[in-house]
Amino acid sequence: MNRLAQESSPYLLRHKDNPVHWYAWGPEALAAAQAQNKPILLSIGYTACHWCHVMANESFANAETAALMNDNFINIKVDREERPDVDQIYQAAANLMGNNGGWPLNIFLTPKAIPFAAGTYLPHEERQGQPPFRKVLGDVIQLYREQSEQVAQITTAATQQLDNLWNRDMRGPIDPTMLDTGALRIGQRFDVFFGGQTGNMKFPSVSQVEVLWRAFLRTGLAQFMQLTSITLDNILLGGLWDHIGGGFSRYCADERWLAPHFEKMLNDNAMLLELITGVWQFNRNALCRARIDETVAFLLRDMKSGDAFASSIDADTDGEEGKYYLWTEAEIDAALVGTFVAKFKTVYNVTRDGNYQGKNVLQRIGSPAPFPQSDADEALLAKQRELLLKVRQNRKAPEVDGKILAKPPESVYMDPTDYSPVK
């Protein structure tokens, strides 16, 4: 058992039995790094993160890998939801060093907590061109010990860039043309066929969609409305939406919004709820109205924690991603026997072979029976979804991270230009 056994974060407690000598973020960790003149391996993640679990099981639970980490680094674990300030700073640093960022973020720092190398998920063995984690550790150790001038150049550049990012004076009136130009730049990066940013993975990117939506409200240009509508249609009808229990997953692993990454975040659902409410207020869209009601019902049923809300729901059950949410055709047939199951399977694209690792992610994109069906059919589908929800609730549910997020006093935030540890 390591120092994380004294923490309250469910994410940090998951790592308390690792053979890695983890510290939590704080003065003790940085003092140890400076006293021992060791670089820091800062690993940032959160409870619902699938790839955080994978890396923990592959590498952080491995005795040989842990020994390499313990001998050469001061190892710090951070829950990004508990310390968003630390996460924001080092995600920005990773971006400035040419890394896309994400979670888990594994970033290497000098003993004074200045970044000089960064990576995200790193496999235990080489995978799809990714070097194994142990090799990366060895390369970083060699860089730090034998190429001090290069490390100094990297840290100097990182400090200057971060200082410019946080401390330049951006005060002054905003020219309306700046808003239109920003919306245009965002729109140019959006997928005109499936919505969302172009690429092999699709995130809801709520802030960017809202920029497009507000640009339409401001300018009346149909192109902004088109991009917003295409994106929302795919978000609300595709695999990102949990059609049985409600709620949005964090992202989809394909460009067509069919294969979700099953973790559910409170912040994502809150932001999407606000966006689709604004769209519904404008055009009284029936799909938006349905998702508003269903999202609220999901939050109250599955994420309520006392008088507040839990921060996330895990992607995995028993180490299997999406196990709680996936269906075989036989399971659908058994649960909906006597309820015109053929209609349900047509609407939700259910097949014998499935669309996700031999099972089915329920979704209504490209369905032979598109949304909306007749009022009678939609009422039937709602009753069928209720039956499936009851069946699903008998399964082992994924873990809920019950910690409640609230804004702390400004005094606890990390100064991005100081790198001093704070409580």
C-alpha positions in Angstrom: 0.0 0.0 0.0 1.4 3.4 -1.0 0.6 7.0 0.1 -2.6 7.1 -1.9 -4.3 5.0 0.7 -4.6 8.3 2.7 -6.5 10.1 -0.1 -10.3 10.5 -0.5 -10.5 10.5 -4.4 -11.9 7.2 -5.7 -9.5 7.5 -8.6 -6.4 7.8 -6.4 -7.7 5.0 -4.1 -7.8 2.7 -7.1 -4.0 3.0 -7.2 -3.3 2.6 -3.5 -2.2 -1.0 -3.9 0.1 -0.4 -6.9 3.8 -1.3 -6.3 4.5 2.2 -7.6 5.4 4.5 -4.8 2.8 7.1 -5.7 2.6 10.5 -4.1 -0.5 12.7 -4.4 0.1 16.2 -5.8 1.5 18.6 -3.1 4.5 20.0 -1.3 5.7 16.6 -0.1 6.1 15.2 -3.6 8.0 18.2 -5.0 10.2 18.4 -1.9 11.1 14.8 -2.4 12.0 15.4 -6.1 14.2 18.3 -5.3 15.9 16.5 -2.3 16.6 13.4 -4.4 17.2 15.3 -7.6 14.9 13.0 -9.5 12.6 13.9 -12.4 8.9 13.6 -11.8 6.5 11.3 -13.6 3.1 13.0 -13.3 0.2 10.7 -14.3 -3.2 12.4 -14.6 -6.5 10.5 -15.1 -10.0 10.0 -13.6 -12.2 7.2 -12.4 -14.3 6.6 -15.5 -11.4 6.6 -17.9 -11.1 3.3 -19.8 -7.5 3.7 -21.0 -6.5 4.8 -17.5 -7.7 1.4 -16.3 -5.8 -0.4 -19.1 -2.5 1.4 -18.3 -3.0 0.8 -14.6 -3.5 -3.0 -15.1 -0.8 -3.3 -17.7 2.0 -1.2 -16.2 1.3 0.4 -12.8 0.4 -3.0 -11.4 3.6 -4.6 -12.9 6.4 -5.1 -10.4 9.2 -4.7 -12.9 7.8 -1.5 -14.4 7.1 -0.1 -10.9 10.7 -0.8 -9.9 11.9 1.2 -12.9 9.6 4.0 -12.0 10.5 4.0 -8.3 14.2 3.9 -8.9 14.3 6.8 -11.3 11.3 9.1 -10.7 9.2 10.7 -8.1 5.8 9.4 -9.2 2.7 11.6 -8.7 -0.9 10.6 -9.4 -3.6 13.3 -10.0 -7.3 13.0 -10.3 -8.1 15.6 -13.0 -11.6 16.2 -11.5 -10.1 16.9 -8.1 -7.3 19.1 -9.5 -8.6 20.7 -12.7 -6.0 23.4 -12.3 -3.1 21.0 -12.4 -4.6 19.1 -15.3 -5.3 22.3 -17.3 -1.7 23.5 -17.0 0.0 20.2 -17.9 -2.5 19.5 -20.8 -1.6 22.9 -22.2 2.1 22.1 -21.8 1.7 18.7 -23.6 -0.1 20.5 -26.4 2.7 23.1 -26.7 5.2 20.2 -26.9 3.3 18.7 -29.9 1.2 16.1 -28.0 -2.5 16.0 -28.5 -3.1 15.5 -24.7 -5.9 13.5 -23.2 -6.2 10.9 -20.5 -4.2 9.3 -19.1 -1.7 12.1 -19.4 1.8 10.9 -18.5 4.1 13.9 -18.4 7.7 14.1 -17.3 8.8 17.1 -15.2 12.0 18.4 -13.7 12.3 18.4 -9.9 10.9 22.0 -10.0 7.8 20.6 -11.9 8.6 22.1 -15.3 7.6 19.8 -18.1 10.1 18.4 -20.6 8.4 15.3 -22.2 4.8 14.1 -22.5 2.7 11.1 -23.6 -0.8 9.8 -23.1 -1.7 6.1 -22.9 1.5 4.1 -23.3 1.1 0.3 -23.9 3.0 -2.3 -21.9 4.2 -3.9 -25.1 4.6 -2.2 -28.5 1.2 -1.7 -30.1 0.3 -0.1 -33.5 3.6 1.7 -33.6 3.4 3.0 -30.1 6.6 2.3 -28.1 6.2 0.3 -24.9 6.0 2.2 -21.6 9.3 0.8 -20.3 11.2 2.0 -23.4 9.7 5.5 -23.0 10.8 5.5 -19.3 14.3 4.5 -20.3 14.5 7.1 -23.1 13.3 9.8 -20.7 15.9 8.8 -18.0 18.6 8.9 -20.6 17.5 12.3 -21.9 17.3 13.8 -18.4 20.7 12.5 -17.3 22.8 12.8 -20.5 21.3 15.7 -22.4 20.8 18.4 -19.8 21.2 21.2 -22.3 18.4 19.9 -24.5 16.2 19.5 -21.3 17.0 23.1 -20.4 16.0 24.3 -23.9 12.7 22.4 -23.7 11.8 23.7 -20.2 12.8 27.3 -21.1 10.5 27.2 -24.2 7.7 25.5 -22.2 7.9 28.1 -19.5 7.9 31.0 -21.9 5.0 29.6 -23.9 2.9 28.9 -20.9 3.6 32.4 -19.5 2.5 33.9 -22.8 -0.6 31.7 -22.8 -1.8 32.7 -19.3 -0.4 36.2 -18.7 -0.7 38.2 -22.0 -3.2 41.0 -21.6 -6.3 40.2 -23.7 -8.5 42.9 -22.2 -10.4 45.2 -24.5 -13.6 45.3 -26.6 -14.4 42.3 -28.7 -15.0 43.2 -32.4 -18.1 41.3 -33.6 -16.1 40.2 -36.7 -13.8 38.3 -34.4 -16.7 36.1 -33.3 -17.8 35.5 -36.9 -14.2 34.7 -38.0 -13.9 32.3 -35.1 -17.1 30.6 -36.0 -16.0 30.3 -39.6 -12.7 28.7 -38.6 -14.5 26.2 -36.4 -17.0 25.4 -39.2 -14.2 24.8 -41.6 -13.0 22.0 -39.4 -16.4 20.3 -39.1 -17.6 17.2 -40.9 -20.3 18.3 -43.4 -21.6 14.7 -43.7 -21.7 13.5 -40.0 -21.1 16.6 -37.9 -18.5 17.2 -35.3 -14.9 17.8 -36.0 -13.5 15.9 -38.9 -11.5 12.8 -37.8 -11.7 9.2 -36.8 -13.1 9.9 -33.4 -16.1 12.2 -32.6 -16.4 14.2 -29.4 -19.5 16.3 -28.8 -17.3 19.4 -28.5 -20.2 21.3 -27.0 -18.4 24.7 -26.8 -17.6 24.6 -30.5 -21.1 23.6 -31.5 -22.5 26.4 -29.4 -20.2 28.9 -31.2 -21.7 27.7 -34.5 -25.2 27.9 -33.1 -24.7 31.4 -31.8 -23.2 32.4 -35.1 -26.4 31.3 -36.8 -28.5 33.3 -34.3 -26.3 36.3 -34.9 -26.0 36.2 -38.6 -28.8 34.0 -39.9 -26.4 32.2 -42.2 -27.8 28.8 -43.1 -24.4 27.1 -43.2 -24.0 27.5 -39.4 -27.5 26.1 -38.8 -26.7 23.2 -41.1 -23.5 22.2 -39.3 -25.2 22.5 -35.9 -28.2 20.4 -37.0 -26.1 17.7 -38.6 -24.0 17.5 -35.5 -26.9 17.4 -33.1 -28.9 14.8 -35.1 -25.9 12.4 -34.9 -25.3 13.1 -31.2 -29.0 12.6 -30.3 -29.7 9.6 -32.5 -26.4 7.8 -32.7 -24.4 5.6 -30.3 -23.2 8.5 -28.1 -26.7 8.6 -26.6 -27.8 5.8 -24.3 -31.1 4.9 -25.9 -32.2 2.7 -23.0 -31.1 4.5 -19.9 -30.5 8.0 -21.2 -27.3 10.1 -20.9 -24.4 10.8 -23.2 -21.1 8.9 -23.4 -17.9 10.9 -23.6 -17.1 10.3 -27.3 -17.5 7.9 -30.2 -14.5 5.9 -31.5 -15.6 6.3 -35.1 -16.5 9.2 -37.5 -20.1 8.2 -37.8 -21.1 8.4 -34.1 -21.9 4.7 -33.9 -19.4 3.2 -31.5 -19.4 5.0 -28.1 -16.6 5.1 -25.5 -19.1 4.3 -22.8 -18.0 6.4 -19.8 -20.5 9.1 -18.9 -19.4 12.4 -17.4 -21.5 14.8 -15.5 -20.0 17.9 -17.2 -20.6 16.5 -20.7 -24.2 15.8 -19.9 -24.8 19.2 -18.3 -23.3 21.1 -21.2 -25.2 19.1 -23.8 -28.4 19.6 -21.8 -27.9 23.4 -21.8 -27.2 23.4 -25.6 -30.1 21.3 -26.7 -32.4 23.3 -24.4 -31.3 26.5 -26.2 -32.0 24.9 -29.6 -35.4 23.7 -28.4 -36.3 27.1 -27.2 -35.6 28.4 -30.7 -37.3 25.9 -32.9 -39.3 23.6 -30.6 -37.5 20.6 -32.1 -39.3 17.4 -30.9 -36.0 15.4 -30.8 -34.4 18.0 -28.6 -37.4 18.1 -26.3 -37.3 14.3 -25.9 -33.6 14.3 -25.1 -34.0 17.1 -22.5 -36.6 15.1 -20.6 -34.6 11.8 -20.9 -31.3 13.4 -19.8 -32.9 15.0 -16.7 -34.4 11.6 -15.9 -31.1 9.9 -16.3 -29.3 12.4 -14.1 -31.8 12.2 -11.3 -31.9 8.4 -11.4 -28.3 7.4 -12.0 -26.1 10.3 -11.0 -27.8 11.9 -8.0 -25.6 11.8 -4.9 -27.4 13.2 -1.9 -28.4 16.8 -2.8 -25.8 17.0 -5.6 -24.5 14.8 -8.4 -21.8 12.3 -8.9 -18.9 13.2 -11.3 -18.9 10.2 -13.6 -19.9 6.6 -14.4 -17.3 4.2 -15.5 -17.0 2.8 -19.0 -16.1 -0.7 -17.8 -17.7 -3.5 -15.9 -15.5 -6.3 -14.7 -12.8 -5.0 -16.9 -14.9 -5.1 -20.0 -15.7 -1.9 -21.8 -19.4 -1.3 -22.4 -20.5 -4.7 -21.0 -23.4 -3.1 -19.2 -24.8 -1.3 -22.3 -24.4 -3.9 -25.1 -27.1 -6.3 -26.3 -27.2 -9.5 -28.4 -30.2 -10.0 -30.7 -31.2 -13.0 -28.5 -31.3 -10.8 -25.4 -33.5 -8.3 -27.2 -35.8 -11.0 -28.4 -36.2 -12.5 -24.9 -36.8 -9.2 -23.2 -39.3 -7.9 -25.7 -41.2 -11.1 -26.5 -44.8 -10.4 -27.4 -44.2 -6.6 -28.0 -43.6 -6.5 -31.8 -39.9 -6.9 -31.3 -39.3 -6.8 -35.1 -40.2 -3.1 -35.1 -37.8 -2.3 -32.3 -34.9 -4.1 -34.0 -35.6 -2.3 -37.3 -35.7 1.1 -35.6 -32.5 0.5 -33.5 -30.5 -1.4 -36.1 -30.3 -4.6 -34.1 -28.8 -7.5 -36.0 -27.7 -11.1 -35.2 -24.0 -10.3 -35.8 -24.2 -6.9 -34.0 -22.3 -3.7 -34.8 -19.8 -3.7 -31.9 -17.7 -6.7 -31.2 -20.5 -9.2 -31.9 -23.1 -7.3 -29.9 -25.3 -4.3 -30.6 -25.0 -0.6 -29.7 -28.5 0.6 -30.0 -28.7 3.7 -32.3 -31.1 5.2 -34.9 -28.7 6.6 -37.5 -29.4 5.2 -40.9 -32.4 3.2 -39.7 -34.9 1.9 -42.2 -37.5 3.4 -39.8 -36.1 6.9 -39.1 -37.0 9.3 -36.3 -39.8 10.2 -35.7 -42.1 7.3 -36.3 -45.9 7.7 -35.7 -47.1 8.7 -32.3 -48.3 5.1 -31.7 -45.0 3.6 -32.7 -43.0 6.0 -30.6 -45.2 5.2 -27.6 -44.6 1.5 -28.2 -40.8 2.0 -28.5 -40.8 3.9 -25.2 -42.5 1.0 -23.5 -40.0 -1.4 -25.0 -37.1 0.7 -23.8 -38.6 0.6 -20.3 -38.6 -3.2 -20.5 -35.0 -3.3 -21.6 -34.0 -0.8 -18.8 -35.5 -3.2 -16.2 -33.6 -6.1 -17.7 -30.4 -4.0 -17.8 -30.8 -2.9 -14.2 -30.4 -6.6 -13.2 -26.9 -6.6 -14.6 -23.8 -5.5 -12.6 -23.7 -1.8 -13.1 -20.4 0.1 -13.8 -18.8 2.0 -10.9 -20.1 5.5 -10.1 -17.5 8.1 -9.0 -19.6 9.6 -6.2 -17.4 12.5 -5.4 -19.2 15.9 -5.7 -17.4 18.6 -7.7 -17.6 22.1 -6.4 -15.5 25.2 -7.1 -12.8 25.6 -4.4 -11.5 29.0 -3.2 -9.1 30.6 -5.6 -6.3 30.1 -3.0 -6.1 26.4 -3.7 -5.4 26.7 -7.4 -2.0 26.3 -8.8 -0.3 29.4 -10.3 0.5 28.3 -13.9 3.6 30.5 -14.1 5.0 29.5 -10.7 4.8 25.6 -10.6 4.8 25.8 -6.8 2.8 23.0 -5.2 -0.2 24.1 -3.3 -2.5 22.4 -0.8 
